[in-house]
Amino acid sequence: MIPQIYLIFIFMNITNTLILVPFDFMPMSYQALEHGAYMAKAMEQKLMLLHITDKDSAIPALEKKLQLIVEECAENYGITPEFMIRKGNYPYAIIKDVAMELNPKLVILKTGGVKGIRRYTGIRTIKILSGSVVPFVVIQDAPAGPLLQNIVFPINFLEQHDTKLKRVVFFSLFYPDATMHIITPSGKDTEKEKIIATDIKVMTKALEDRQIKVKFILHDKKKNTAEDILLIARKANADMIMTPMEKVSTLSKFLFGLREEKLISNAEKIPVMCVHSDSDVL
């Protein structure tokens, strides 16, 4: 039961009551399924597996294989997912289309990183993220455990208080024992520092009133770079990084130095939730 005091911060469409996990039977798919199962249980959501094939003749056998996965998931994690099979030749486009169709609360997306031979896969992952208003959790490994304990939030001081607060409160509803590590840059700018000080005062009061554990981390850079975020995430032993996903319009931005690209391929393999800056889903 969500406390009444939280309701003013929840602007999500009430129809998005499932977590979507694209599943192709590869080892990382099972890791994505584990993440999805834990999060679905914590958030009291349905769990939906999506498999994509380019052959109609393969569907009957795939249905049997997926049914076995459903039974294993029920036994191992205490949650029984549903599954769907879509036919097509472009899995990443289909994932994006299904996410728009089902409007899930989250999509758990595996990636092999964006280094070396896997770089192209990572770029395709970012293309999905950049074109969707649905939040994606990008994973590289199995979850450390069933519950999130430390969640890192890079924030922009220019965002409105309610935008920042609702994302923090969203997690606290389902992970009440987690500590929220909020990162913000000051840039050694006196005027900006005043605004940030006001921000922190307002947010601290709002979050502490709701018994949400929070730590603010300020640094003197002009913005939250991937390196700054990952350094703090390592120190915080983070289970999740939540980052606003910026709109991307040119291929050159995909190929060179996107902050999101660096985050989702982090060496520590910390899961990263990507949410559009202008999205009202979270």
C-alpha positions, 0 to 999 in steps of 0.5 A: 500500500503506497502511503498517501503522502507519496502520491503527489510525487507519482506521475506515472501512468497507472496502466504501466504495471509490468516489467519487460525483459527481452529474452534470447536464451543467451547467458546474459538473458538469464541475468536480465531475467534475474534482475527483472524478477527481483525488481518485479517482486519488489515493485509488485509488477507483472513480468513479461518476457519478449522473444524475437524470431525471424522464422514462423516454423520456430514458434511452437518449439520456442513456446515450449522452451519459454514455458520451461523458463516460466516454470524455472522462474516461478520456482527460483524467484517466486514470480511467474512471468508471461511471455510473448513472441514477435517475428522480425529481422530487427530485434532492437527495433522490435524491442522499441516498438513493443516497449511503446505498445505495452508501456511497461514501467521498466525494460531490462536490457542486456548489453555486452558493453561498447568496447572493441568488437561489442561497440556496435551492439552498445551503440544500438542499445543507446539508439533504443534508449534515445528514442524511447520515453520508457525507462530502461535498465541496462545490465551487464551482469547478474544482480548482486542481490534481490534488493537495491541498497545504494542508488546513485542519482546525478541531478541537474540543478536546473530541474524543478524540485518535483522532477528531482524528488519524484525519481528519488521517491519512486525508488524509495517506495519499493526499496525503503532501506536503500540509501539515495546518493545524490550527485550535483556539480557546483562548478565553483560558481557562486550563484549556482552554489546558492541555488544548489544550497537551496535545492539541497535544503528543500530536498533534504527536508522533503526526503527526511520527512518521508524517512528516506535515507539520502546523501548529497555529494557535491563536486566542483565540476561544471557538470556530472561527467561519467567519470565523476558519477562512476567514481562516486558509484564505486565509493558508494558500492552502488547497486544502480545508477539512475541517469537522465537520457539526453536526446541524441540527434547525430551519429557522431554523438553515438560514436564519440564520448556520450556520457550514457555510453560510458555509463552503461559500459562501466567496468564495475558492471553496475546496472544503469537506469536511463530515463529521458530528461523530459519524460513524465514516466518517472 
